[in-house]
Amino acid sequence: MLVWYRPKPNEVNFLPWLEHYIEWRRRKRLFLYSSALVVIMFGLAAFGLLYFNLLQLQANVQRQVLEELEQLRAQQQRLWSDSLERRLIERDWAMQAQQEFNAWLPMQELSRLLMMLEPQQQLVSWQWQPTNSGQQVVFTVMGHGQWQRWWQDALKVWPSIHMEALGPEGDGWKFEARYLLVPKPLSVPSDNVAAVPASQSFALQLTPQPLSVGIGVEVEPIASMIRQVAKYGQGVEVVRGQGMQIKMRLDFTQWASLAPLPSASGWRLQGLSIQQTPTRQWQVSMQWLSDSDILPSYYMLRLAPTAAVKTKIHRSMQNYAQAFQTETLPTQTAPAQKLLVKINPVPDKLQLANSLQFIGHSQQQGHVPVAWIKSLPSGRLLRAEVGHQIDGWCVSFIGAQGVHLTQGQQVIILERRCLAGVCRK
């Protein structure tokens, strides 16, 4: 019988030791791989369980947020329904205050200029127009005497003013200036400022529903405008286009009626121009555009002017109207058969002829001829038309070569002054 004999390791045979070492290493690797696999399986199971719990938590949170949001909306609707009447009154008051502010704003700026004018100065034209950076005002003034001191005072009131043109006008001067009025930001009380929520998850922003047309709001602004311009009397022209434009002629007695300007909810004044005409009237042109057509950046919510400011505006315009009525400046005319200026009486027509000097004449298409006569004793320049009287002598003829003054059968001819020694016929 054969018996297998496994030799024991000894100092000569190392094979059994090597086989034992290799087998031990193999068992160790299998144990490590099995342990790692078990840990991975347990980790995947734990992660799946955690993910399922997170999904359940998110669903619960979303459901709770929706329930609270519905409760907030229901509470908001109750609060808004209870405060609807108060909010309508506040909205209408704010709109009325803004509308009144827009109606008085240009007139307040015009009154500042009128209060600065001196007795020997007169406003020829004035134009107001809003721009993206503020309000632009262009005006023309003429007068007598020194204009430098008045210009220094104007620079203190409007630091951005600059002169466009300056030149002689008759025996005086006339200049055109322009300035930009930048509105100052309003300091709104902190109680009225709504806090803006920070940008974060689940941030809620609840806003009230838009209010419907409330009490005091004009449904048809055009009809309201027409009713407001009826105070100006006759000669009103209304033009409808992209917006609405109103043109009219005002006498000096109606000058103060410009303040306040016509205004209506949803419409904003985009231009106002005032031009003096040779017939002692003011040519006024106003233009409005709706808010849907244009939204200028200068628009800011302002409060209506106080009663003291309104009274001050009316007083300055009335004072200027009275001065415009009594002062005799080169651009003014007087009604026919009315004394232009009071000159010391002269005994005969020879002295009257020597005291008056024919300066020149002007005639525009559609207008009567106008003569410029200078009184040598006083140095004043008179503007005369056919039918006017000067110290009882009636202006009967005006031509390029002279003026005829008649009194009964007597005639005075003021001939053209020949500066070069030769006068063309």
Secondary structure, DSSP 8 states (H G I E B T S, - for coil): ----------SS--HHHHHHHHHHHHHHHHHHHHHHHHHHHHHHHHHHHHHHHHHHHHHHHHHHHHHHHHHHHHHHHHHHHHTHHHHHHHHHHHHHHHHHHHHHHHHHHHHHHHHH--TTEEEEEEEEEE-SSSEEEEEEEEESS--HHHHHHHHHH-TT-EEEEEEEETTEEEEEEEEEE--------GGGS-----S-TT------------TT--S-HHHHHHHHHGGG-S--EEEESSSEEEEEEEEGGGGGGGSS----TTEEEEEEEEEE-TTSEEEEEEEEEETTT---TT--------HHHHHHHHHHHHHHHHHHHH---TT----TTSB-------SSHHHHHHHEEEEEEE--TTS--EEEEEETTT--EEEE-TT-EETTEEEEEE-SSEEEEEETTEEEEEEB--SSS----
